[in-house]
Amino acid sequence: MSFKPNGELVPSGGGDHIPLIREKLTLGRRESCDIPLRFPNISGIHAELIFRHGYWYIRDCNSTNGVKVNGIRVQEKLLYPKDRITIGKRDYFIRYELPADMVGKLEEDQEEDVMSVSLLEKAGLAKPRQREEKRGRGFDPADFLLADDD
């Protein structure tokens, strides 16, 4: 039985590349993890890598030291090829091919207004605010224009 890797994790600073051969992989200090990381600052089950619809996602499994993507602590995040993943104090880069038909669409979907998220949220120090759009009410310019000046 052969497994076709859907990419690989490349340790920063050198080391063996880790082939990503299943759609769901656990990372952590336990022997039972798919990708065992035997370091003291890694939780037993630290994170999961999930391959969905041609894209890799990472999800923190309530680890003590967290997961960062490109220096920003995340709970769950879509990974782009060449993203830097920090688990504990170890850095890895993910390499994989994006689905050819989705490369342009993914770039459009991921454009984010820099003012839409506070710096504390981006750093993982504050809970995400509930956005107006998610509550079913979009931005209404009349609210701004008719607001009482205090």
DSSP file (Angstrom, degrees, kcal/mol; ACC not computed):
  #  RESIDUE AA STRUCTURE BP1 BP2  ACC     N-H-->O    O-->H-N    N-H-->O    O-->H-N    TCO  KAPPA ALPHA  PHI   PSI    X-CA   Y-CA   Z-CA
    1    1 A M              0   0    0      0, 0.0     2,-0.4     0, 0.0     0, 0.0   0.000 360.0 360.0 360.0 124.5    0.0    0.0    0.0
    2    2 A S        -     0   0    0      2,-0.0     2,-0.5     0, 0.0     0, 0.0  -0.867 360.0-148.5-112.8 145.9    1.5    3.3   -1.0
    3    3 A F        -     0   0    0     -2,-0.4    19,-0.1    19,-0.0    18,-0.0  -0.925   8.7-143.1-111.0 132.2    0.6    6.7    0.3
    4    4 A K        -     0   0    0     -2,-0.5     2,-0.0    17,-0.2    -2,-0.0  -0.848  26.1-127.1 -92.8 117.9    0.9    9.8   -1.9
    5    5 A P        -     0   0    0      0, 0.0    16,-0.2     0, 0.0     3,-0.1  -0.367   8.9-152.7 -66.5 143.4    2.0   12.7    0.2
    6    6 A N  S    S-     0   0    0     14,-3.3     2,-0.3     1,-0.2    15,-0.1  -0.122  70.6 -54.7-101.1  32.9   -0.1   15.9    0.1
    7    7 A G        -     0   0    0     89,-0.1    13,-2.6    13,-0.1     2,-0.3  -0.807  63.3-104.6 126.2-168.3    2.9   18.0    0.9
    8    8 A E  E     -AB  19  95A   0     87,-2.3    87,-2.7    -2,-0.3     2,-0.5  -0.993  11.8-121.5-156.1 156.5    5.5   18.1    3.7
    9    9 A L  E     -AB  18  94A   0      9,-2.5     9,-3.0    -2,-0.3    85,-0.2  -0.899  27.3-158.8 -98.8 131.9    6.6   19.9    6.8
   10   10 A V  E     - B   0  93A   0     83,-3.1    83,-2.6    -2,-0.5     2,-0.1  -0.951  15.9-129.2-115.3 117.1   10.2   21.2    6.6
   11   11 A P  E >   - B   0  92A   0      0, 0.0     3,-1.5     0, 0.0    81,-0.3  -0.424  25.8-117.7 -65.4 134.3   12.0   21.9    9.8
   12   12 A S  T 3  S+     0   0    0     79,-2.7    79,-0.2     1,-0.3    72,-0.0  -0.517 100.6  25.3 -68.7 136.2   13.5   25.4   10.0
   13   13 A G  T 3  S-     0   0    0     -2,-0.2    -1,-0.3     2,-0.1     2,-0.1   0.498 128.7 -67.2  87.3   3.0   17.2   25.2   10.3
   14   14 A G  S <  S+     0   0    0     -3,-1.5     2,-0.2     1,-0.1    -4,-0.0  -0.256  72.4 123.9 106.0 168.0   17.4   21.7    8.7
   15   15 A G        -     0   0    0     -2,-0.1     2,-0.1    -5,-0.0    -1,-0.1  -0.611  65.9 -36.3 125.1 173.6   16.4   18.2    9.4
   16   16 A D        -     0   0    0     -2,-0.2     2,-0.2    -6,-0.1    -7,-0.0  -0.430  59.8-119.6 -69.4 137.3   14.4   15.5    7.8
   17   17 A H        -     0   0    0     -2,-0.1    -7,-0.2    -7,-0.1    -1,-0.1  -0.522  22.5-135.1 -73.0 144.4   11.3   16.6    5.9
   18   18 A I  E     -A    9   0A   0     -9,-3.0    -9,-2.5    -2,-0.2     2,-0.1  -0.898  15.7-138.5-106.9 109.9    8.0   15.1    7.3
   19   19 A P  E     -A    8   0A   0      0, 0.0     2,-1.0     0, 0.0   -11,-0.3  -0.444   6.9-139.2 -70.0 139.6    5.7   13.8    4.5
   20   20 A L        +     0   0    0    -13,-2.6   -14,-3.3     1,-0.2   -13,-0.1  -0.798  37.9 159.2 -99.3  92.4    2.0   14.6    5.0
   21   21 A I        +     0   0    0     -2,-1.0     2,-0.3   -16,-0.2   -17,-0.2   0.491  50.4  52.4-102.6  -4.9    0.5   11.3    3.9
   22   22 A R  S    S-     0   0    0    -19,-0.1   -16,-0.1     1,-0.1     3,-0.1  -0.845  78.8-119.4-127.1 167.0   -2.9   11.3    5.5
   23   23 A E  S    S+     0   0    0     -2,-0.3    28,-3.3     1,-0.2     2,-0.4   0.688 103.6  34.4 -79.2 -18.3   -5.8   13.7    5.6
   24   24 A K  E    S+F   50   0B   0     26,-0.2     2,-0.4     2,-0.0    -1,-0.2  -0.973  70.4 175.8-139.6 123.7   -5.7   14.2    9.4
   25   25 A L  E     -F   49   0B   0     24,-2.7    24,-2.9    -2,-0.4     2,-0.4  -0.987  18.5-144.9-130.3 135.1   -2.4   14.1   11.4
   26   26 A T  E     -F   48   0B   0     -2,-0.4     9,-2.6    22,-0.2     2,-0.4  -0.789  11.6-161.0 -97.8 144.3   -1.8   14.7   15.1
   27   27 A L  E     +Fg  47  35B   0     20,-3.0    20,-2.0    -2,-0.4    19,-1.9  -0.976  35.4  99.4-121.6 136.2    1.3   16.4   16.3
   28   28 A G  E    S- g   0  36B   0      7,-1.6     9,-3.1    -2,-0.4    16,-0.2  -0.981  76.9 -76.4 170.1-177.5    2.5   16.2   19.9
   29   29 A R  S    S+     0   0    0     14,-2.3    15,-0.2    -2,-0.3    16,-0.1   0.695  89.8 100.8 -79.4 -21.9    4.8   14.7   22.4
   30   30 A R  S >  S-     0   0    0     14,-2.0     3,-1.3    13,-0.3    -2,-0.2  -0.319  75.8-130.0 -68.0 147.2    2.9   11.3   22.8
   31   31 A E  T 3  S+     0   0    0      1,-0.2    -1,-0.1     5,-0.1    -3,-0.0   0.815 106.7  63.9 -61.6 -31.2    4.2    8.3   21.0
   32   32 A S  T 3  S+     0   0    0      3,-0.1    -1,-0.2     2,-0.0    -6,-0.1   0.576  79.5 107.5 -75.0  -8.5    0.7    7.7   19.6
   33   33 A C  S <  S-     0   0    0     -3,-1.3    -6,-0.1    11,-0.1    12,-0.0  -0.394  75.1-130.4 -69.9 147.3    0.8   11.0   17.6
   34   34 A D  S    S+     0   0    0      1,-0.3    -7,-0.2    -8,-0.2    -1,-0.1   0.870 107.3  30.3 -63.1 -37.2    1.2   10.7   13.8
   35   35 A I  E    S-g   27   0B   0     -9,-2.6    -7,-1.6     2,-0.0     2,-0.3  -0.845  87.8-156.7-123.1  92.1    4.1   13.3   14.0
   36   36 A P  E     -g   28   0B   0      0, 0.0     2,-0.6     0, 0.0    -7,-0.2  -0.539   9.4-171.7 -74.6 130.2    5.8   12.9   17.4
   37   37 A L        -     0   0    0     -9,-3.1     2,-1.8    -2,-0.3     5,-0.1  -0.901   7.5-162.0-121.1  97.6    7.6   15.9   18.6
   38   38 A R        +     0   0    0     -2,-0.6    -9,-0.1     3,-0.1    -8,-0.0  -0.512  42.8 123.0 -89.2  74.0    9.6   14.9   21.6
   39   39 A F    >   -     0   0    0     -2,-1.8     3,-1.6     4,-0.1    -2,-0.1  -0.968  67.0-122.5-131.2 147.4   10.4   18.3   23.2
   40   40 A P  T 3  S+     0   0    0      0, 0.0    -1,-0.1     0, 0.0   -11,-0.1   0.772 109.0  54.6 -64.4 -26.2    9.4   19.4   26.7
   41   41 A N  T 3  S+     0   0    0     46,-0.1     2,-0.4     2,-0.1    24,-0.2   0.238  90.0  93.5 -93.7  16.2    7.5   22.5   25.6
   42   42 A I  S <  S-     0   0    0     -3,-1.6   -14,-0.1    -5,-0.1    -3,-0.1  -0.912  75.8-126.5-107.1 133.0    5.2   20.4   23.3
   43   43 A S    >   -     0   0    0     -2,-0.4   -14,-2.3    23,-0.1     3,-0.6  -0.290  28.6-103.5 -72.3 162.5    1.9   19.2   24.7
   44   44 A G  T 3  S+     0   0    0      1,-0.3   -14,-2.0   -16,-0.2     2,-0.5   0.942 120.1  12.9 -51.7 -55.3    0.9   15.5   24.6
   45   45 A I  T 3  S+     0   0    0    -17,-0.2    -1,-0.3    16,-0.2   -17,-0.3  -0.925  83.3 167.1-120.4 102.5   -1.5   16.2   21.7
   46   46 A H    <   -     0   0    0    -19,-1.9    15,-2.6    -3,-0.6    17,-0.5   0.914  53.7 -18.2 -86.8 -48.0   -0.5   19.7   20.6
   47   47 A A  E     -FH  27  60B   0    -20,-2.0   -20,-3.0    13,-0.3     2,-0.4  -0.947  51.4-128.4-155.2 169.0   -2.2   20.2   17.2
   48   48 A E  E     -FH  26  59B   0     11,-2.4    11,-2.4    -2,-0.3     2,-0.5  -0.983   8.9-150.9-126.6 141.5   -3.8   18.6   14.2
   49   49 A L  E     -FH  25  58B   0    -24,-2.9   -24,-2.7    -2,-0.4     2,-0.4  -0.959  20.4-169.7-105.9 129.3   -3.1   19.1   10.5
   50   50 A I  E     -FH  24  57B   0      7,-2.6     7,-2.4    -2,-0.5     2,-0.7  -0.980  14.3-151.7-127.3 129.4   -6.2   18.6    8.4
   51   51 A F  E     + H   0  56B   0    -28,-3.3     2,-0.4    -2,-0.4     5,-0.2  -0.893  25.8 168.8-103.1 111.3   -6.3   18.3    4.6
   52   52 A R  E >   - H   0  55B   0      3,-2.7     3,-2.1    -2,-0.7    -2,-0.1  -0.988  63.4 -19.0-129.3 126.5   -9.7   19.5    3.2
   53   53 A H  T 3  S-     0   0    0     -2,-0.4    -1,-0.1     1,-0.3     3,-0.1   0.807 128.7 -47.8  52.4  35.6  -10.6   20.1   -0.4
   54   54 A G  T 3  S+     0   0    0      1,-0.3     2,-0.4    44,-0.1    -1,-0.3   0.510 119.4 101.3  88.5   4.7   -6.9   20.5   -1.4
   55   55 A Y  E <   -H   52   0B   0     -3,-2.1    -3,-2.7    43,-0.1     2,-0.4  -0.934  64.3-131.7-124.3 145.9   -5.9   22.8    1.4
   56   56 A W  E     -HI  51  79B   0     23,-0.6    23,-3.3    -2,-0.4     2,-0.3  -0.784  22.9-173.8 -93.8 139.6   -4.1   22.2    4.7
   57   57 A Y  E     -HI  50  78B   0     -7,-2.4    -7,-2.6    -2,-0.4     2,-0.4  -0.934  11.6-148.2-125.2 150.9   -5.4   23.6    8.0
   58   58 A I  E     -HI  49  77B   0     19,-2.5    19,-2.3    -2,-0.3     2,-0.4  -0.962  11.5-170.1-119.4 143.0   -3.9   23.6   11.4
   59   59 A R  E     -HI  48  76B   0    -11,-2.4   -11,-2.4    -2,-0.4     2,-0.3  -0.994  20.4-131.7-134.9 127.7   -5.9   23.4   14.6
   60   60 A D  E     -H   47   0B   0     15,-3.1     2,-0.5    -2,-0.4   -13,-0.3  -0.600  11.6-148.9 -74.2 133.0   -4.5   23.9   18.2
   61   61 A C        -     0   0    0    -15,-2.6   -16,-0.2    -2,-0.3   -14,-0.1  -0.375  61.7 -77.3-100.4  52.8   -5.7   21.1   20.5
   62   62 A N  S    S+     0   0    0     -2,-0.5   -15,-0.1     1,-0.1   -17,-0.1   0.876  76.2 178.3  55.5  42.6   -5.8   23.3   23.6
   63   63 A S        -     0   0    0    -17,-0.5    -1,-0.1     1,-0.1     4,-0.1  -0.305  36.3-125.4 -72.3 158.8   -2.0   23.1   24.0
   64   64 A T  S    S+     0   0    0      1,-0.2    -1,-0.1     2,-0.1   -22,-0.1   0.917 107.7  32.9 -69.8 -44.5   -0.2   24.9   26.7
   65   65 A N  S    S-     0   0    0    -24,-0.2    -1,-0.2     1,-0.2    23,-0.1   0.448 104.0-142.0 -99.4  -1.4    2.2   26.8   24.5
   66   66 A G        -     0   0    0     21,-0.1    22,-1.1   -20,-0.1     2,-0.4   0.061  12.6 -84.3  77.2 178.0    0.0   27.3   21.5
   67   67 A V  E     -DC  74  87A   0      7,-0.6     7,-2.6    20,-0.2     2,-0.4  -0.986  35.3-163.7-127.4 135.6    0.4   27.3   17.7
   68   68 A K  E     -DC  73  86A   0     18,-2.3    18,-2.9    -2,-0.4     2,-0.5  -0.950   7.9-160.5-121.3 144.3    1.6   30.2   15.6
   69   69 A V  E >  S-DC  72  85A   0      3,-2.5     3,-1.6    -2,-0.4    16,-0.2  -0.986  84.7 -16.0-121.8 119.0    1.3   30.7   11.9
   70   70 A N  T 3  S-     0   0    0     14,-3.3    -1,-0.1    -2,-0.5    15,-0.1   0.857 131.7 -51.4  53.3  39.0    3.7   33.4   10.6
   71   71 A G  T 3  S+     0   0    0     13,-0.3     2,-0.5     1,-0.2    -1,-0.3   0.407 116.0 110.4  86.0  -1.3    4.2   34.6   14.1
   72   72 A I  E <  S-D   69   0A   0     -3,-1.6    -3,-2.5    52,-0.0    -1,-0.2  -0.927  70.0-122.9-112.4 125.9    0.5   35.0   15.0
   73   73 A R  E     -D   68   0A   0     -2,-0.5     2,-0.3    50,-0.3    -5,-0.3  -0.437  38.2-177.3 -67.6 134.6   -1.1   32.7   17.5
   74   74 A V  E     -D   67   0A   0     -7,-2.6    -7,-0.6    -2,-0.2     3,-0.1  -0.914  36.0-158.1-132.8 156.4   -4.0   30.9   16.1
   75   75 A Q  S    S-     0   0    0      1,-0.4   -15,-3.1    -2,-0.3     2,-0.3   0.795  91.4  -5.9 -95.0 -46.7   -6.7   28.4   17.1
   76   76 A E  E    S+I   59   0B   0    -17,-0.2    -1,-0.4     2,-0.0     2,-0.3  -0.979  76.2 170.4-148.3 140.0   -7.4   27.2   13.6
   77   77 A K  E     -I   58   0B   0    -19,-2.3   -19,-2.5    -2,-0.3     2,-0.3  -0.993  36.1-117.1-155.6 141.2   -6.1   28.5   10.3
   78   78 A L  E     -I   57   0B   0     -2,-0.3     2,-0.5   -21,-0.2   -21,-0.3  -0.606  38.7-138.8 -70.1 135.5   -5.9   27.8    6.6
   79   79 A L  E     -I   56   0B   0    -23,-3.3   -23,-0.6    -2,-0.3     3,-0.0  -0.867  10.4-154.6-105.0 132.2   -2.2   27.2    5.7
   80   80 A Y    >   -     0   0    0     -2,-0.5     3,-2.1     1,-0.1    14,-0.3  -0.712  40.6 -85.1 -93.8 152.2   -0.7   28.6    2.5
   81   81 A P  T 3  S+     0   0    0      0, 0.0    14,-0.2     0, 0.0    -1,-0.1  -0.343 118.2  21.7 -54.9 138.0    2.3   26.9    1.0
   82   82 A K  T 3  S+     0   0    0     12,-3.8    13,-0.1     1,-0.3     2,-0.1   0.459  86.6 148.7  78.6   5.8    5.5   28.3    2.6
   83   83 A D    <   -     0   0    0     -3,-2.1    11,-1.8    11,-0.3     2,-0.6  -0.417  48.4-124.6 -63.9 145.3    3.7   29.4    5.8
   84   84 A R  E     - E   0  93A   0      9,-0.2   -14,-3.3    -2,-0.1     2,-0.5  -0.846  24.5-163.3 -94.8 124.2    5.8   29.2    8.9
   85   85 A I  E     -CE  69  92A   0      7,-3.6     7,-2.5    -2,-0.6     2,-0.6  -0.926   1.2-160.6-109.2 127.3    4.3   27.1   11.7
   86   86 A T  E     +CE  68  91A   0    -18,-2.9   -18,-2.3    -2,-0.5     2,-0.5  -0.947  10.5 178.7-111.7 122.0    5.6   27.5   15.2
   87   87 A I  E >  S-CE  67  90A   0      3,-2.7     3,-2.2    -2,-0.6     2,-0.5  -0.980  71.3 -37.2-122.9 115.9    4.8   24.6   17.7
   88   88 A G  T 3  S-     0   0    0    -22,-1.1   -46,-0.1    -2,-0.5   -20,-0.0  -0.603 125.5 -34.1  65.0-121.5    6.4   25.2   21.1
   89   89 A K  T 3  S+     0   0    0     -2,-0.5     2,-0.4    -3,-0.1    -1,-0.3   0.197 117.8 103.9-112.2  14.1    9.7   26.8   20.1
   90   90 A R  E <   - E   0  87A   0     -3,-2.2    -3,-2.7   -79,-0.0     2,-0.4  -0.819  57.0-150.7-103.2 135.7   10.1   24.8   16.9
   91   91 A D  E     + E   0  86A   0     -2,-0.4   -79,-2.7    -5,-0.2     2,-0.3  -0.852  16.5 175.1-106.7 139.8    9.5   26.3   13.4
   92   92 A Y  E     -BE  11  85A   0     -7,-2.5    -7,-3.6    -2,-0.4     2,-0.4  -0.966  20.2-142.5-135.7 151.6    8.4   24.4   10.4
   93   93 A F  E     -BE  10  84A   0    -83,-2.6   -83,-3.1    -2,-0.3     2,-0.4  -0.946  17.1-137.1-113.3 139.6    7.5   25.4    6.9
   94   94 A I  E     -B    9   0A   0    -11,-1.8   -12,-3.8    -2,-0.4     2,-0.5  -0.812  17.6-169.0 -98.3 136.3    4.6   23.7    5.0
   95   95 A R  E     +B    8   0A   0    -87,-2.7   -87,-2.3    -2,-0.4     2,-0.3  -0.989  25.1 128.2-123.6 126.3    5.1   22.8    1.4
   96   96 A Y        -     0   0    0     -2,-0.5     2,-0.5   -89,-0.2   -89,-0.1  -0.966  53.9-100.6-165.3 164.9    2.2   21.7   -0.8
   97   97 A E        -     0   0    0     -2,-0.3     3,-0.1   -16,-0.0    -2,-0.0  -0.793  32.7-133.3 -94.2 128.0    0.6   22.5   -4.2
   98   98 A L        -     0   0    0     -2,-0.5     2,-0.2     1,-0.1   -43,-0.1  -0.474  39.3 -89.8 -71.1 149.4   -2.6   24.5   -4.2
   99   99 A P    >>  -     0   0    0      0, 0.0     3,-1.8     0, 0.0     4,-0.7  -0.451  37.7-131.2 -59.2 130.2   -5.4   23.1   -6.3
  100  100 A A  G >4 S+     0   0    0      1,-0.3     3,-0.6     2,-0.2     4,-0.3   0.831 102.7  51.9 -57.2 -38.0   -4.9   24.8   -9.8
  101  101 A D  G 34 S+     0   0    0      1,-0.2    -1,-0.3     2,-0.1     4,-0.2   0.572 112.0  46.8 -77.9  -7.8   -8.5   25.9  -10.2
  102  102 A M  G <> S+     0   0    0     -3,-1.8     4,-2.8     2,-0.1     5,-0.2   0.455  78.8  96.0-113.8  -1.7   -8.6   27.6   -6.8
  103  103 A V  H <X S+     0   0    0     -4,-0.7     4,-1.6    -3,-0.6     5,-0.1   0.938  93.0  38.7 -59.2 -51.1   -5.3   29.7   -6.6
  104  104 A G  H  > S+     0   0    0     -4,-0.3     4,-1.8     1,-0.2    -1,-0.2   0.903 117.0  50.6 -66.2 -41.9   -6.9   33.0   -7.8
  105  105 A K  H  > S+     0   0    0     -4,-0.2     4,-2.7     1,-0.2    -1,-0.2   0.888 107.2  54.2 -63.8 -39.8  -10.1   32.5   -5.9
  106  106 A L  H  X S+     0   0    0     -4,-2.8     4,-1.8     1,-0.2    -1,-0.2   0.904 107.1  51.0 -61.8 -41.8   -8.2   31.8   -2.7
  107  107 A E  H  X S+     0   0    0     -4,-1.6     4,-0.5    -5,-0.2    -1,-0.2   0.902 112.0  47.2 -63.1 -40.6   -6.3   35.0   -3.0
  108  108 A E  H >< S+     0   0    0     -4,-1.8     3,-0.9     1,-0.2    -2,-0.2   0.928 112.9  48.6 -64.9 -45.3   -9.5   37.0   -3.5
  109  109 A D  H 3< S+     0   0    0     -4,-2.7    -1,-0.2     1,-0.2    -2,-0.2   0.798 109.6  52.2 -66.3 -30.0  -11.3   35.2   -0.5
  110  110 A Q  H 3< S+     0   0    0     -4,-1.8    -1,-0.2    -5,-0.2     2,-0.2   0.489  75.2 117.6 -92.1  -2.3   -8.4   35.8    1.9
  111  111 A E    <<  -     0   0    0     -3,-0.9     2,-0.4    -4,-0.5    -3,-0.0  -0.491  48.5-168.6 -64.5 129.8   -8.0   39.6    1.3
  112  112 A E        -     0   0    0     -2,-0.2     2,-0.4     5,-0.0    -2,-0.1  -0.967  27.2-115.1-127.8 137.8   -8.7   41.1    4.7
  113  113 A D    >   -     0   0    0     -2,-0.4     3,-2.0     1,-0.2     4,-0.4  -0.565  24.3-141.0 -67.7 123.8   -9.3   44.7    5.7
  114  114 A V  T 3  S+     0   0    0     -2,-0.4     3,-0.4     1,-0.3    -1,-0.2   0.745 100.3  52.5 -63.1 -21.9   -6.4   45.6    7.9
  115  115 A M  T 3  S+     0   0    0      1,-0.2    -1,-0.3     3,-0.0    -2,-0.1   0.478  89.2  80.5 -90.8  -2.1   -8.6   47.6   10.2
  116  116 A S  S <  S+     0   0    0     -3,-2.0     2,-0.4     1,-0.1    -1,-0.2   0.686  92.7  46.5 -80.5 -16.4  -11.2   44.8   10.7
  117  117 A V  S    S-     0   0    0     -3,-0.4    -1,-0.1    -4,-0.4     2,-0.0  -0.989  83.2-126.5-129.8 131.3   -9.2   43.0   13.4
  118  118 A S     >  -     0   0    0     -2,-0.4     4,-2.2     1,-0.1     5,-0.2  -0.324  24.0-116.8 -71.5 157.6   -7.5   44.6   16.4
  119  119 A L  H  > S+     0   0    0      1,-0.2     4,-2.0     2,-0.2     6,-0.2   0.851 116.3  56.8 -61.9 -35.0   -3.8   44.0   17.1
  120  120 A L  H  4>S+     0   0    0      2,-0.2     5,-2.7     1,-0.2     6,-1.0   0.894 107.7  47.7 -64.6 -38.8   -4.7   42.2   20.3
  121  121 A E  H >45S+     0   0    0      4,-0.2     3,-1.3     3,-0.2    -2,-0.2   0.929 110.6  51.2 -65.2 -45.1   -6.9   39.8   18.4
  122  122 A K  H 3<5S+     0   0    0     -4,-2.2    -2,-0.2     1,-0.3    -1,-0.2   0.850 110.1  49.9 -61.2 -34.3   -4.2   39.1   15.9
  123  123 A A  T 3<5S-     0   0    0     -4,-2.0    -1,-0.3    -5,-0.2   -50,-0.3   0.536 115.7-116.7 -81.5  -6.2   -1.7   38.4   18.7
  124  124 A G  T < 5S+     0   0    0     -3,-1.3    -3,-0.2    -4,-0.4    -2,-0.1   0.675  85.6 115.4  80.0  17.3   -4.1   36.0   20.3
  125  125 A L  S   <S+     0   0    0     -5,-2.7     2,-0.3    -6,-0.2    -4,-0.2   0.512  72.0  41.4 -97.4  -7.0   -4.4   38.2   23.4
  126  126 A A  S    S-     0   0    0     -6,-1.0    -2,-0.2    -5,-0.1    -1,-0.1  -0.982  88.0-105.9-138.6 150.1   -8.1   39.1   23.0
  127  127 A K        -     0   0    0     -2,-0.3    -6,-0.1     1,-0.1    -2,-0.1  -0.484  49.2 -95.9 -71.4 144.3  -11.2   37.1   22.0
  128  128 A P        -     0   0    0      0, 0.0     2,-0.2     0, 0.0    -1,-0.1  -0.357  40.5-122.2 -60.9 137.8  -12.5   37.9   18.5
  129  129 A R        -     0   0    0      1,-0.1     2,-0.6    -3,-0.1    -3,-0.0  -0.487  27.1-105.2 -76.5 151.0  -15.2   40.4   18.5
  130  130 A Q        -     0   0    0     -2,-0.2     2,-0.1     1,-0.0    -1,-0.1  -0.699  41.1-132.8 -77.8 119.6  -18.5   39.4   16.9
  131  131 A R     >  -     0   0    0     -2,-0.6     4,-1.1     1,-0.1     3,-0.3  -0.395  10.0-123.2 -75.1 149.5  -18.7   41.2   13.6
  132  132 A E  T >4>S+     0   0    0      1,-0.2     5,-2.0     2,-0.2     3,-0.6   0.889 112.0  55.7 -57.3 -41.1  -21.8   43.2   12.5
  133  133 A E  G >45S+     0   0    0      1,-0.2     3,-1.3     3,-0.2    -1,-0.2   0.865 104.2  53.4 -63.4 -35.5  -22.0   41.1    9.3
  134  134 A K  G 345S+     0   0    0     -3,-0.3    -1,-0.2     1,-0.3    -2,-0.2   0.741 102.6  57.6 -73.1 -22.2  -22.1   37.8   11.3
  135  135 A R  G <<5S-     0   0    0     -4,-1.1    -1,-0.3    -3,-0.6    -2,-0.2   0.412 123.4-104.7 -87.3   3.4  -25.0   39.1   13.5
  136  136 A G  T < 5S+     0   0    0     -3,-1.3     2,-0.5    -4,-0.2    -3,-0.2   0.560  92.5 101.8  90.5   7.4  -27.0   39.6   10.3
  137  137 A R      < -     0   0    0     -5,-2.0    -2,-0.3     3,-0.0    -1,-0.1  -0.953  55.6-157.5-130.4 113.7  -26.7   43.3   10.1
  138  138 A G        -     0   0    0     -2,-0.5     2,-0.3     1,-0.2     0, 0.0  -0.139  40.4 -69.6 -77.9 178.4  -24.2   44.9    7.7
  139  139 A F        -     0   0    0      3,-0.0    -1,-0.2     2,-0.0     3,-0.1  -0.544  45.9-160.7 -71.8 130.6  -22.7   48.4    8.0
  140  140 A D    >>  -     0   0    0     -2,-0.3     3,-1.5     1,-0.1     4,-0.9  -0.959  11.8-153.8-115.8 114.2  -25.2   51.1    7.4
  141  141 A P  H 3> S+     0   0    0      0, 0.0     4,-2.6     0, 0.0     3,-0.3   0.790  94.2  66.4 -56.9 -27.1  -23.7   54.5    6.5
  142  142 A A  H 3> S+     0   0    0      1,-0.2     4,-2.6     2,-0.2     5,-0.1   0.855  93.1  59.5 -63.9 -33.3  -26.8   56.2    7.9
  143  143 A D  H <4 S+     0   0    0     -3,-1.5     4,-0.3     1,-0.2    -1,-0.2   0.894 111.6  40.7 -59.5 -39.0  -25.9   55.0   11.4
  144  144 A F  H >< S+     0   0    0     -4,-0.9     3,-0.7    -3,-0.3    -2,-0.2   0.919 117.6  45.8 -75.3 -45.3  -22.6   56.9   11.1
  145  145 A L  H 3< S+     0   0    0     -4,-2.6    -2,-0.2     1,-0.2    -3,-0.2   0.822 118.6  41.3 -70.6 -31.7  -24.1   60.0    9.4
  146  146 A L  T 3< S+     0   0    0     -4,-2.6    -1,-0.2    -5,-0.2    -2,-0.2   0.372  85.5 124.7 -98.2   4.2  -27.0   60.3   11.8
  147  147 A A    <   -     0   0    0     -3,-0.7     2,-0.2    -4,-0.3    -3,-0.1  -0.341  69.3-106.6 -66.6 144.5  -25.1   59.5   15.0
  148  148 A D        -     0   0    0      1,-0.1     2,-0.6     2,-0.0    -1,-0.1  -0.517  29.2-128.5 -69.8 133.9  -25.4   62.0   17.8
  149  149 A D              0   0    0     -2,-0.2    -1,-0.1     1,-0.1    -3,-0.0  -0.758 360.0 360.0 -84.5 123.2  -22.2   64.0   18.2
  150  150 A D              0   0    0     -2,-0.6    -1,-0.1     0, 0.0    -2,-0.0   0.422 360.0 360.0 -98.2 360.0  -21.1   63.8   21.9
